[in-house]
Amino acid sequence: MPKVDLYNMKGEVIGDVQLSENVFGTEINELALHTVVVNQLANRRQGTQSTKTKSEVRGGGKKPWRQKGTGRARQGSIRSAQWIKGGIVLGPKPRSYKYTLPKKLKRIALKSALTSKVSANEMLVLDALALDAIKTKSMVGVLNNLKIDSTALIVIDSSNENVIKSAKNIPGVKTAFVNTINVFDILKYDKFIITKDVVEKVEEVYA
């Protein structure tokens, strides 16, 4: 059963936390991780790119010259694809790139992502994370105490508004709720910071 140190907001180790092997100690499935990350990136695409076809560009109602006798190639419209300002053949049109994956696969990928953070010693568990007021300086102080000098994902409960707003303007730091964590964010950020009570919620949902 995996075990990690338990920190307070001063950066002091005050104990350790036993993690569920079913969530934080599973086999890392790289194929599942890759599949889910590609899916998340595809689902974020807007798909608003659009080009005009021959029938949509302006002009071209009249045949540019007669069919025979000019010595030039026959042409039916100045808005055909070979003309400057002509229509685009088989160009992109607005579409949705979204597709769904099996829930079981997404669950495997999430567990693999969490396990990878534990294996790489990139997961920090706090006994509590609470600020008296909305103050960026206070949040920066907590991160400095924890010796965070890279990007970090902070997972909190939905009622922690002071922490959310205090971390909002810190470059490379993102907050997420326990029910909104995803594989892409877990892998993207160098450090994964989570409180002890949120760990219990994650284990309760995904164990």
Rosetta constraint file for C-alpha pairs under 8 A:
AtomPair CA 1 CA 18 HARMONIC 6.89 0.50
AtomPair CA 1 CA 19 HARMONIC 6.51 0.50
AtomPair CA 1 CA 20 HARMONIC 6.58 0.50
AtomPair CA 1 CA 21 HARMONIC 5.29 0.50
AtomPair CA 1 CA 25 HARMONIC 7.00 0.50
AtomPair CA 2 CA 18 HARMONIC 6.20 0.50
AtomPair CA 2 CA 19 HARMONIC 5.43 0.50
AtomPair CA 2 CA 20 HARMONIC 7.14 0.50
AtomPair CA 2 CA 21 HARMONIC 6.42 0.50
AtomPair CA 2 CA 24 HARMONIC 7.09 0.50
AtomPair CA 2 CA 25 HARMONIC 6.23 0.50
AtomPair CA 2 CA 118 HARMONIC 7.98 0.50
AtomPair CA 3 CA 16 HARMONIC 6.69 0.50
AtomPair CA 3 CA 17 HARMONIC 5.59 0.50
AtomPair CA 3 CA 18 HARMONIC 4.65 0.50
AtomPair CA 3 CA 19 HARMONIC 5.76 0.50
AtomPair CA 4 CA 16 HARMONIC 5.54 0.50
AtomPair CA 4 CA 17 HARMONIC 5.45 0.50
AtomPair CA 4 CA 18 HARMONIC 6.84 0.50
AtomPair CA 4 CA 19 HARMONIC 7.60 0.50
AtomPair CA 4 CA 118 HARMONIC 7.80 0.50
AtomPair CA 4 CA 124 HARMONIC 7.69 0.50
AtomPair CA 4 CA 125 HARMONIC 7.45 0.50
AtomPair CA 5 CA 13 HARMONIC 6.37 0.50
AtomPair CA 5 CA 14 HARMONIC 7.72 0.50
AtomPair CA 5 CA 15 HARMONIC 5.99 0.50
AtomPair CA 5 CA 16 HARMONIC 4.20 0.50
AtomPair CA 5 CA 17 HARMONIC 6.20 0.50
AtomPair CA 5 CA 124 HARMONIC 7.39 0.50
AtomPair CA 5 CA 125 HARMONIC 6.89 0.50
AtomPair CA 6 CA 13 HARMONIC 5.64 0.50
AtomPair CA 6 CA 14 HARMONIC 5.79 0.50
AtomPair CA 6 CA 15 HARMONIC 5.03 0.50
AtomPair CA 6 CA 16 HARMONIC 4.63 0.50
AtomPair CA 6 CA 17 HARMONIC 6.07 0.50
AtomPair CA 6 CA 124 HARMONIC 7.40 0.50
AtomPair CA 6 CA 125 HARMONIC 5.32 0.50
AtomPair CA 6 CA 126 HARMONIC 5.66 0.50
AtomPair CA 6 CA 127 HARMONIC 6.39 0.50
AtomPair CA 7 CA 11 HARMONIC 5.74 0.50
AtomPair CA 7 CA 12 HARMONIC 5.37 0.50
AtomPair CA 7 CA 13 HARMONIC 4.56 0.50
AtomPair CA 7 CA 14 HARMONIC 5.76 0.50
AtomPair CA 7 CA 15 HARMONIC 7.29 0.50
AtomPair CA 7 CA 124 HARMONIC 7.42 0.50
AtomPair CA 7 CA 125 HARMONIC 6.15 0.50
AtomPair CA 7 CA 126 HARMONIC 4.73 0.50
AtomPair CA 7 CA 127 HARMONIC 6.13 0.50
AtomPair CA 8 CA 12 HARMONIC 5.62 0.50
AtomPair CA 8 CA 13 HARMONIC 6.74 0.50
AtomPair CA 8 CA 14 HARMONIC 6.82 0.50
AtomPair CA 8 CA 126 HARMONIC 5.45 0.50
AtomPair CA 8 CA 127 HARMONIC 5.58 0.50
AtomPair CA 8 CA 128 HARMONIC 6.76 0.50
AtomPair CA 9 CA 126 HARMONIC 7.02 0.50
AtomPair CA 9 CA 127 HARMONIC 7.97 0.50
AtomPair CA 9 CA 128 HARMONIC 7.28 0.50
AtomPair CA 9 CA 129 HARMONIC 6.76 0.50
AtomPair CA 9 CA 142 HARMONIC 5.70 0.50
AtomPair CA 9 CA 145 HARMONIC 7.04 0.50
AtomPair CA 9 CA 146 HARMONIC 7.51 0.50
AtomPair CA 10 CA 142 HARMONIC 6.60 0.50
AtomPair CA 10 CA 145 HARMONIC 5.39 0.50
AtomPair CA 10 CA 146 HARMONIC 7.21 0.50
AtomPair CA 11 CA 142 HARMONIC 7.51 0.50
AtomPair CA 11 CA 145 HARMONIC 4.67 0.50
AtomPair CA 11 CA 146 HARMONIC 4.61 0.50
AtomPair CA 11 CA 147 HARMONIC 7.71 0.50
AtomPair CA 17 CA 125 HARMONIC 7.91 0.50
AtomPair CA 17 CA 196 HARMONIC 7.91 0.50
AtomPair CA 19 CA 23 HARMONIC 7.80 0.50
AtomPair CA 19 CA 24 HARMONIC 6.32 0.50
AtomPair CA 19 CA 25 HARMONIC 7.90 0.50
AtomPair CA 20 CA 24 HARMONIC 5.86 0.50
AtomPair CA 20 CA 25 HARMONIC 6.94 0.50
AtomPair CA 20 CA 203 HARMONIC 6.59 0.50
AtomPair CA 20 CA 207 HARMONIC 7.33 0.50
AtomPair CA 21 CA 25 HARMONIC 4.17 0.50
AtomPair CA 21 CA 26 HARMONIC 6.26 0.50
AtomPair CA 22 CA 26 HARMONIC 5.86 0.50
AtomPair CA 22 CA 111 HARMONIC 7.97 0.50
AtomPair CA 22 CA 207 HARMONIC 5.43 0.50
AtomPair CA 23 CA 111 HARMONIC 5.25 0.50
AtomPair CA 23 CA 114 HARMONIC 7.21 0.50
AtomPair CA 23 CA 115 HARMONIC 7.09 0.50
AtomPair CA 23 CA 203 HARMONIC 6.36 0.50
AtomPair CA 23 CA 206 HARMONIC 6.44 0.50
AtomPair CA 23 CA 207 HARMONIC 5.61 0.50
AtomPair CA 24 CA 111 HARMONIC 6.38 0.50
AtomPair CA 24 CA 112 HARMONIC 7.71 0.50
AtomPair CA 24 CA 114 HARMONIC 5.61 0.50
AtomPair CA 24 CA 115 HARMONIC 4.39 0.50
AtomPair CA 24 CA 118 HARMONIC 6.79 0.50
AtomPair CA 25 CA 115 HARMONIC 5.36 0.50
AtomPair CA 25 CA 118 HARMONIC 7.98 0.50
AtomPair CA 26 CA 111 HARMONIC 6.68 0.50
AtomPair CA 26 CA 112 HARMONIC 6.44 0.50
AtomPair CA 26 CA 115 HARMONIC 6.24 0.50
AtomPair CA 27 CA 112 HARMONIC 6.57 0.50
AtomPair CA 27 CA 115 HARMONIC 7.70 0.50
AtomPair CA 28 CA 111 HARMONIC 7.84 0.50
AtomPair CA 28 CA 112 HARMONIC 4.51 0.50
AtomPair CA 28 CA 113 HARMONIC 7.40 0.50
AtomPair CA 28 CA 115 HARMONIC 6.84 0.50
AtomPair CA 28 CA 116 HARMONIC 6.82 0.50
AtomPair CA 29 CA 33 HARMONIC 6.40 0.50
AtomPair CA 29 CA 108 HARMONIC 7.37 0.50
AtomPair CA 29 CA 109 HARMONIC 6.73 0.50
AtomPair CA 29 CA 112 HARMONIC 5.93 0.50
AtomPair CA 30 CA 34 HARMONIC 6.14 0.50
AtomPair CA 30 CA 109 HARMONIC 7.98 0.50
AtomPair CA 30 CA 112 HARMONIC 7.78 0.50
AtomPair CA 31 CA 35 HARMONIC 6.09 0.50
AtomPair CA 32 CA 36 HARMONIC 6.11 0.50
AtomPair CA 32 CA 105 HARMONIC 6.42 0.50
AtomPair CA 32 CA 106 HARMONIC 7.42 0.50
AtomPair CA 32 CA 108 HARMONIC 6.83 0.50
AtomPair CA 32 CA 109 HARMONIC 5.09 0.50
AtomPair CA 33 CA 37 HARMONIC 6.13 0.50
AtomPair CA 33 CA 109 HARMONIC 4.87 0.50
AtomPair CA 33 CA 110 HARMONIC 7.67 0.50
AtomPair CA 33 CA 112 HARMONIC 7.15 0.50
AtomPair CA 33 CA 113 HARMONIC 7.16 0.50
AtomPair CA 33 CA 183 HARMONIC 7.19 0.50
AtomPair CA 34 CA 38 HARMONIC 6.15 0.50
AtomPair CA 35 CA 39 HARMONIC 6.22 0.50
AtomPair CA 36 CA 40 HARMONIC 6.16 0.50
AtomPair CA 36 CA 101 HARMONIC 7.72 0.50
AtomPair CA 36 CA 105 HARMONIC 7.91 0.50
AtomPair CA 36 CA 106 HARMONIC 6.41 0.50
AtomPair CA 36 CA 109 HARMONIC 6.80 0.50
AtomPair CA 36 CA 183 HARMONIC 7.17 0.50
AtomPair CA 36 CA 184 HARMONIC 7.94 0.50
AtomPair CA 37 CA 41 HARMONIC 6.24 0.50
AtomPair CA 37 CA 183 HARMONIC 6.61 0.50
AtomPair CA 37 CA 184 HARMONIC 5.49 0.50
AtomPair CA 38 CA 42 HARMONIC 6.10 0.50
AtomPair CA 39 CA 43 HARMONIC 6.12 0.50
AtomPair CA 39 CA 98 HARMONIC 7.66 0.50
AtomPair CA 39 CA 99 HARMONIC 7.12 0.50
AtomPair CA 39 CA 100 HARMONIC 7.64 0.50
AtomPair CA 39 CA 101 HARMONIC 7.73 0.50
AtomPair CA 40 CA 44 HARMONIC 6.38 0.50
AtomPair CA 40 CA 184 HARMONIC 7.20 0.50
AtomPair CA 41 CA 45 HARMONIC 6.72 0.50
AtomPair CA 42 CA 97 HARMONIC 5.65 0.50
AtomPair CA 42 CA 98 HARMONIC 6.03 0.50
AtomPair CA 42 CA 99 HARMONIC 7.92 0.50
AtomPair CA 43 CA 97 HARMONIC 6.00 0.50
AtomPair CA 43 CA 98 HARMONIC 4.47 0.50
AtomPair CA 43 CA 99 HARMONIC 6.96 0.50
AtomPair CA 44 CA 98 HARMONIC 7.85 0.50
AtomPair CA 45 CA 96 HARMONIC 7.80 0.50
AtomPair CA 45 CA 97 HARMONIC 6.54 0.50
AtomPair CA 45 CA 98 HARMONIC 7.96 0.50
AtomPair CA 46 CA 96 HARMONIC 7.25 0.50
AtomPair CA 46 CA 97 HARMONIC 7.89 0.50
AtomPair CA 47 CA 94 HARMONIC 5.42 0.50
AtomPair CA 47 CA 95 HARMONIC 5.15 0.50
AtomPair CA 47 CA 96 HARMONIC 5.59 0.50
AtomPair CA 47 CA 97 HARMONIC 6.67 0.50
AtomPair CA 48 CA 93 HARMONIC 7.38 0.50
AtomPair CA 48 CA 94 HARMONIC 4.74 0.50
AtomPair CA 48 CA 95 HARMONIC 6.85 0.50
AtomPair CA 49 CA 92 HARMONIC 6.31 0.50
AtomPair CA 49 CA 93 HARMONIC 6.00 0.50
AtomPair CA 49 CA 94 HARMONIC 5.60 0.50
AtomPair CA 50 CA 91 HARMONIC 7.39 0.50
AtomPair CA 50 CA 92 HARMONIC 5.35 0.50
AtomPair CA 50 CA 93 HARMONIC 4.37 0.50
AtomPair CA 50 CA 94 HARMONIC 5.70 0.50
AtomPair CA 51 CA 88 HARMONIC 6.54 0.50
AtomPair CA 51 CA 91 HARMONIC 5.70 0.50
AtomPair CA 51 CA 92 HARMONIC 5.94 0.50
AtomPair CA 51 CA 93 HARMONIC 6.29 0.50
AtomPair CA 52 CA 56 HARMONIC 5.42 0.50
AtomPair CA 52 CA 57 HARMONIC 6.02 0.50
AtomPair CA 52 CA 87 HARMONIC 5.71 0.50
AtomPair CA 52 CA 88 HARMONIC 5.98 0.50
AtomPair CA 52 CA 91 HARMONIC 7.67 0.50
AtomPair CA 53 CA 57 HARMONIC 6.54 0.50
AtomPair CA 53 CA 87 HARMONIC 4.36 0.50
AtomPair CA 53 CA 88 HARMONIC 5.03 0.50
AtomPair CA 53 CA 89 HARMONIC 6.40 0.50
AtomPair CA 53 CA 90 HARMONIC 7.91 0.50
AtomPair CA 53 CA 91 HARMONIC 7.71 0.50
AtomPair CA 54 CA 79 HARMONIC 5.89 0.50
AtomPair CA 54 CA 80 HARMONIC 5.76 0.50
AtomPair CA 54 CA 81 HARMONIC 6.85 0.50
AtomPair CA 54 CA 86 HARMONIC 6.46 0.50
AtomPair CA 54 CA 87 HARMONIC 3.99 0.50
AtomPair CA 54 CA 88 HARMONIC 6.68 0.50
AtomPair CA 54 CA 89 HARMONIC 7.80 0.50
AtomPair CA 55 CA 87 HARMONIC 7.36 0.50
AtomPair CA 56 CA 87 HARMONIC 7.30 0.50
AtomPair CA 57 CA 79 HARMONIC 6.85 0.50
AtomPair CA 57 CA 85 HARMONIC 7.77 0.50
AtomPair CA 57 CA 86 HARMONIC 6.81 0.50
AtomPair CA 57 CA 87 HARMONIC 6.01 0.50
AtomPair CA 58 CA 79 HARMONIC 7.61 0.50
AtomPair CA 59 CA 78 HARMONIC 7.59 0.50
AtomPair CA 59 CA 79 HARMONIC 6.78 0.50
AtomPair CA 60 CA 77 HARMONIC 4.98 0.50
AtomPair CA 60 CA 78 HARMONIC 5.08 0.50
AtomPair CA 60 CA 79 HARMONIC 5.19 0.50
AtomPair CA 61 CA 77 HARMONIC 6.75 0.50
AtomPair CA 62 CA 76 HARMONIC 7.76 0.50
AtomPair CA 62 CA 77 HARMONIC 6.55 0.50
AtomPair CA 63 CA 75 HARMONIC 6.84 0.50
AtomPair CA 63 CA 76 HARMONIC 4.96 0.50
AtomPair CA 63 CA 77 HARMONIC 5.34 0.50
AtomPair CA 63 CA 78 HARMONIC 7.58 0.50
AtomPair CA 64 CA 75 HARMONIC 6.63 0.50
AtomPair CA 64 CA 76 HARMONIC 6.77 0.50
AtomPair CA 64 CA 77 HARMONIC 6.31 0.50
AtomPair CA 64 CA 78 HARMONIC 6.56 0.50
AtomPair CA 65 CA 70 HARMONIC 7.94 0.50
AtomPair CA 65 CA 74 HARMONIC 7.88 0.50
AtomPair CA 65 CA 75 HARMONIC 7.18 0.50
AtomPair CA 66 CA 70 HARMONIC 7.37 0.50
AtomPair CA 66 CA 74 HARMONIC 7.70 0.50
AtomPair CA 67 CA 74 HARMONIC 5.48 0.50
AtomPair CA 67 CA 75 HARMONIC 7.26 0.50
AtomPair CA 68 CA 74 HARMONIC 7.31 0.50
AtomPair CA 76 CA 80 HARMONIC 7.84 0.50
AtomPair CA 78 CA 83 HARMONIC 6.01 0.50
AtomPair CA 78 CA 86 HARMONIC 6.72 0.50
AtomPair CA 79 CA 83 HARMONIC 6.12 0.50
AtomPair CA 79 CA 84 HARMONIC 7.78 0.50
AtomPair CA 79 CA 85 HARMONIC 6.65 0.50
AtomPair CA 79 CA 86 HARMONIC 3.99 0.50
AtomPair CA 79 CA 87 HARMONIC 5.87 0.50
AtomPair CA 80 CA 86 HARMONIC 5.05 0.50
AtomPair CA 80 CA 87 HARMONIC 5.77 0.50
AtomPair CA 81 CA 86 HARMONIC 4.86 0.50
AtomPair CA 81 CA 87 HARMONIC 4.89 0.50
AtomPair CA 81 CA 88 HARMONIC 5.68 0.50
AtomPair CA 81 CA 89 HARMONIC 6.43 0.50
AtomPair CA 82 CA 86 HARMONIC 6.63 0.50
AtomPair CA 101 CA 105 HARMONIC 6.93 0.50
AtomPair CA 101 CA 106 HARMONIC 7.01 0.50
AtomPair CA 102 CA 106 HARMONIC 6.57 0.50
AtomPair CA 103 CA 107 HARMONIC 6.14 0.50
AtomPair CA 104 CA 108 HARMONIC 6.25 0.50
AtomPair CA 105 CA 109 HARMONIC 6.24 0.50
AtomPair CA 106 CA 110 HARMONIC 6.15 0.50
AtomPair CA 107 CA 111 HARMONIC 6.25 0.50
AtomPair CA 107 CA 206 HARMONIC 7.39 0.50
AtomPair CA 108 CA 112 HARMONIC 6.14 0.50
AtomPair CA 109 CA 113 HARMONIC 6.14 0.50
AtomPair CA 109 CA 183 HARMONIC 6.75 0.50
AtomPair CA 110 CA 114 HARMONIC 6.26 0.50
AtomPair CA 110 CA 182 HARMONIC 6.76 0.50
AtomPair CA 110 CA 183 HARMONIC 5.39 0.50
AtomPair CA 111 CA 115 HARMONIC 6.03 0.50
AtomPair CA 111 CA 206 HARMONIC 7.87 0.50
AtomPair CA 112 CA 116 HARMONIC 6.06 0.50
AtomPair CA 113 CA 117 HARMONIC 6.52 0.50
AtomPair CA 113 CA 183 HARMONIC 6.08 0.50
AtomPair CA 113 CA 186 HARMONIC 6.48 0.50
AtomPair CA 113 CA 187 HARMONIC 6.54 0.50
AtomPair CA 114 CA 118 HARMONIC 6.55 0.50
AtomPair CA 114 CA 186 HARMONIC 7.32 0.50
AtomPair CA 115 CA 119 HARMONIC 6.08 0.50
AtomPair CA 116 CA 120 HARMONIC 6.09 0.50
AtomPair CA 117 CA 121 HARMONIC 6.15 0.50
AtomPair CA 117 CA 122 HARMONIC 4.98 0.50
AtomPair CA 117 CA 123 HARMONIC 5.46 0.50
AtomPair CA 117 CA 191 HARMONIC 7.83 0.50
AtomPair CA 117 CA 192 HARMONIC 7.04 0.50
AtomPair CA 118 CA 122 HARMONIC 6.10 0.50
AtomPair CA 118 CA 123 HARMONIC 5.50 0.50
AtomPair CA 122 CA 190 HARMONIC 6.76 0.50
AtomPair CA 122 CA 191 HARMONIC 5.00 0.50
AtomPair CA 122 CA 192 HARMONIC 6.07 0.50
AtomPair CA 123 CA 191 HARMONIC 6.00 0.50
AtomPair CA 123 CA 192 HARMONIC 4.65 0.50
AtomPair CA 123 CA 193 HARMONIC 5.90 0.50
AtomPair CA 123 CA 194 HARMONIC 7.62 0.50
AtomPair CA 124 CA 191 HARMONIC 7.47 0.50
AtomPair CA 124 CA 192 HARMONIC 6.19 0.50
AtomPair CA 124 CA 193 HARMONIC 4.84 0.50
AtomPair CA 124 CA 194 HARMONIC 6.32 0.50
AtomPair CA 125 CA 193 HARMONIC 6.04 0.50
AtomPair CA 125 CA 194 HARMONIC 5.07 0.50
AtomPair CA 125 CA 195 HARMONIC 5.26 0.50
AtomPair CA 125 CA 196 HARMONIC 6.00 0.50
AtomPair CA 126 CA 193 HARMONIC 7.48 0.50
AtomPair CA 126 CA 194 HARMONIC 6.24 0.50
AtomPair CA 126 CA 195 HARMONIC 4.52 0.50
AtomPair CA 126 CA 196 HARMONIC 5.86 0.50
AtomPair CA 127 CA 195 HARMONIC 5.78 0.50
AtomPair CA 127 CA 196 HARMONIC 5.33 0.50
AtomPair CA 127 CA 197 HARMONIC 7.80 0.50
AtomPair CA 128 CA 195 HARMONIC 5.65 0.50
AtomPair CA 128 CA 196 HARMONIC 6.91 0.50
AtomPair CA 128 CA 197 HARMONIC 7.95 0.50
AtomPair CA 129 CA 163 HARMONIC 7.70 0.50
AtomPair CA 129 CA 195 HARMONIC 6.69 0.50
AtomPair CA 130 CA 160 HARMONIC 7.20 0.50
AtomPair CA 130 CA 162 HARMONIC 7.42 0.50
AtomPair CA 130 CA 163 HARMONIC 6.62 0.50
AtomPair CA 131 CA 138 HARMONIC 7.46 0.50
AtomPair CA 131 CA 139 HARMONIC 7.89 0.50
AtomPair CA 131 CA 162 HARMONIC 5.97 0.50
AtomPair CA 131 CA 163 HARMONIC 6.28 0.50
AtomPair CA 132 CA 162 HARMONIC 7.31 0.50
AtomPair CA 133 CA 162 HARMONIC 5.88 0.50
AtomPair CA 134 CA 162 HARMONIC 4.79 0.50
AtomPair CA 134 CA 163 HARMONIC 7.01 0.50
AtomPair CA 134 CA 165 HARMONIC 6.18 0.50
AtomPair CA 134 CA 166 HARMONIC 5.17 0.50
AtomPair CA 135 CA 139 HARMONIC 6.81 0.50
AtomPair CA 135 CA 162 HARMONIC 7.73 0.50
AtomPair CA 135 CA 165 HARMONIC 7.81 0.50
AtomPair CA 135 CA 166 HARMONIC 5.02 0.50
AtomPair CA 136 CA 140 HARMONIC 6.19 0.50
AtomPair CA 136 CA 165 HARMONIC 7.80 0.50
AtomPair CA 136 CA 166 HARMONIC 4.34 0.50
AtomPair CA 136 CA 167 HARMONIC 6.09 0.50
AtomPair CA 136 CA 168 HARMONIC 7.94 0.50
AtomPair CA 136 CA 169 HARMONIC 7.14 0.50
AtomPair CA 136 CA 170 HARMONIC 7.36 0.50
AtomPair CA 137 CA 141 HARMONIC 6.16 0.50
AtomPair CA 137 CA 166 HARMONIC 7.78 0.50
AtomPair CA 138 CA 142 HARMONIC 6.49 0.50
AtomPair CA 138 CA 166 HARMONIC 7.56 0.50
AtomPair CA 139 CA 143 HARMONIC 6.39 0.50
AtomPair CA 139 CA 163 HARMONIC 7.18 0.50
AtomPair CA 139 CA 166 HARMONIC 5.96 0.50
AtomPair CA 139 CA 167 HARMONIC 6.17 0.50
AtomPair CA 140 CA 144 HARMONIC 6.12 0.50
AtomPair CA 140 CA 167 HARMONIC 7.84 0.50
AtomPair CA 140 CA 170 HARMONIC 7.66 0.50
AtomPair CA 141 CA 145 HARMONIC 6.15 0.50
AtomPair CA 142 CA 146 HARMONIC 6.36 0.50
AtomPair CA 143 CA 147 HARMONIC 6.18 0.50
AtomPair CA 143 CA 148 HARMONIC 5.31 0.50
AtomPair CA 144 CA 148 HARMONIC 5.81 0.50
AtomPair CA 144 CA 149 HARMONIC 7.53 0.50
AtomPair CA 148 CA 152 HARMONIC 7.58 0.50
AtomPair CA 148 CA 191 HARMONIC 7.67 0.50
AtomPair CA 150 CA 172 HARMONIC 7.17 0.50
AtomPair CA 150 CA 190 HARMONIC 6.37 0.50
AtomPair CA 150 CA 191 HARMONIC 7.35 0.50
AtomPair CA 151 CA 171 HARMONIC 7.88 0.50
AtomPair CA 151 CA 172 HARMONIC 4.52 0.50
AtomPair CA 151 CA 173 HARMONIC 5.65 0.50
AtomPair CA 151 CA 189 HARMONIC 5.26 0.50
AtomPair CA 151 CA 190 HARMONIC 5.27 0.50
AtomPair CA 151 CA 191 HARMONIC 6.33 0.50
AtomPair CA 152 CA 172 HARMONIC 6.42 0.50
AtomPair CA 152 CA 173 HARMONIC 4.93 0.50
AtomPair CA 152 CA 174 HARMONIC 6.51 0.50
AtomPair CA 152 CA 189 HARMONIC 5.17 0.50
AtomPair CA 152 CA 190 HARMONIC 5.72 0.50
AtomPair CA 152 CA 191 HARMONIC 4.51 0.50
AtomPair CA 152 CA 192 HARMONIC 5.91 0.50
AtomPair CA 152 CA 193 HARMONIC 6.97 0.50
AtomPair CA 153 CA 173 HARMONIC 5.95 0.50
AtomPair CA 153 CA 174 HARMONIC 5.01 0.50
AtomPair CA 153 CA 175 HARMONIC 5.81 0.50
AtomPair CA 153 CA 176 HARMONIC 7.22 0.50
AtomPair CA 153 CA 185 HARMONIC 7.33 0.50
AtomPair CA 153 CA 186 HARMONIC 7.03 0.50
AtomPair CA 153 CA 189 HARMONIC 5.86 0.50
AtomPair CA 153 CA 190 HARMONIC 7.81 0.50
AtomPair CA 153 CA 191 HARMONIC 6.20 0.50
AtomPair CA 153 CA 192 HARMONIC 5.09 0.50
AtomPair CA 153 CA 193 HARMONIC 6.02 0.50
AtomPair CA 154 CA 173 HARMONIC 7.47 0.50
AtomPair CA 154 CA 174 HARMONIC 6.14 0.50
AtomPair CA 154 CA 175 HARMONIC 4.64 0.50
AtomPair CA 154 CA 176 HARMONIC 6.20 0.50
AtomPair CA 154 CA 192 HARMONIC 6.27 0.50
AtomPair CA 154 CA 193 HARMONIC 4.71 0.50
AtomPair CA 154 CA 194 HARMONIC 5.92 0.50
AtomPair CA 155 CA 175 HARMONIC 5.79 0.50
AtomPair CA 155 CA 176 HARMONIC 4.87 0.50
AtomPair CA 155 CA 177 HARMONIC 5.56 0.50
AtomPair CA 155 CA 178 HARMONIC 6.04 0.50
AtomPair CA 155 CA 181 HARMONIC 7.56 0.50
AtomPair CA 155 CA 192 HARMONIC 7.69 0.50
AtomPair CA 155 CA 193 HARMONIC 6.21 0.50
AtomPair CA 155 CA 194 HARMONIC 4.98 0.50
AtomPair CA 155 CA 195 HARMONIC 7.31 0.50
AtomPair CA 155 CA 198 HARMONIC 7.46 0.50
AtomPair CA 156 CA 160 HARMONIC 6.75 0.50
AtomPair CA 156 CA 175 HARMONIC 7.11 0.50
AtomPair CA 156 CA 176 HARMONIC 6.28 0.50
AtomPair CA 156 CA 177 HARMONIC 5.20 0.50
AtomPair CA 156 CA 178 HARMONIC 6.15 0.50
AtomPair CA 156 CA 194 HARMONIC 6.57 0.50
AtomPair CA 156 CA 195 HARMONIC 6.83 0.50
AtomPair CA 156 CA 198 HARMONIC 6.52 0.50
AtomPair CA 157 CA 177 HARMONIC 5.43 0.50
AtomPair CA 157 CA 178 HARMONIC 6.06 0.50
AtomPair CA 157 CA 198 HARMONIC 6.75 0.50
AtomPair CA 158 CA 177 HARMONIC 5.85 0.50
AtomPair CA 158 CA 178 HARMONIC 7.83 0.50
AtomPair CA 160 CA 164 HARMONIC 6.48 0.50
AtomPair CA 161 CA 165 HARMONIC 6.24 0.50
AtomPair CA 162 CA 166 HARMONIC 5.94 0.50
AtomPair CA 163 CA 167 HARMONIC 6.06 0.50
AtomPair CA 164 CA 168 HARMONIC 6.19 0.50
AtomPair CA 164 CA 175 HARMONIC 6.16 0.50
AtomPair CA 165 CA 169 HARMONIC 7.81 0.50
AtomPair CA 167 CA 173 HARMONIC 6.65 0.50
AtomPair CA 167 CA 174 HARMONIC 7.06 0.50
AtomPair CA 167 CA 175 HARMONIC 7.25 0.50
AtomPair CA 168 CA 173 HARMONIC 7.44 0.50
AtomPair CA 168 CA 174 HARMONIC 7.05 0.50
AtomPair CA 168 CA 175 HARMONIC 7.81 0.50
AtomPair CA 172 CA 189 HARMONIC 7.93 0.50
AtomPair CA 176 CA 180 HARMONIC 6.23 0.50
AtomPair CA 176 CA 181 HARMONIC 6.12 0.50
AtomPair CA 177 CA 181 HARMONIC 6.44 0.50
AtomPair CA 178 CA 198 HARMONIC 6.64 0.50
AtomPair CA 178 CA 201 HARMONIC 7.46 0.50
AtomPair CA 178 CA 202 HARMONIC 6.82 0.50
AtomPair CA 181 CA 185 HARMONIC 7.18 0.50
AtomPair CA 181 CA 186 HARMONIC 7.38 0.50
AtomPair CA 182 CA 186 HARMONIC 6.36 0.50
AtomPair CA 183 CA 187 HARMONIC 6.23 0.50
AtomPair CA 184 CA 188 HARMONIC 5.92 0.50
AtomPair CA 185 CA 189 HARMONIC 6.23 0.50
AtomPair CA 186 CA 192 HARMONIC 6.87 0.50
AtomPair CA 194 CA 198 HARMONIC 6.51 0.50
AtomPair CA 194 CA 199 HARMONIC 6.76 0.50
AtomPair CA 195 CA 199 HARMONIC 6.32 0.50
AtomPair CA 196 CA 200 HARMONIC 6.57 0.50
AtomPair CA 197 CA 201 HARMONIC 6.52 0.50
AtomPair CA 198 CA 202 HARMONIC 6.19 0.50
AtomPair CA 199 CA 203 HARMONIC 6.18 0.50
AtomPair CA 200 CA 204 HARMONIC 6.07 0.50
AtomPair CA 201 CA 205 HARMONIC 6.26 0.50
AtomPair CA 202 CA 206 HARMONIC 6.04 0.50
AtomPair CA 202 CA 207 HARMONIC 7.82 0.50
AtomPair CA 203 CA 207 HARMONIC 5.06 0.50
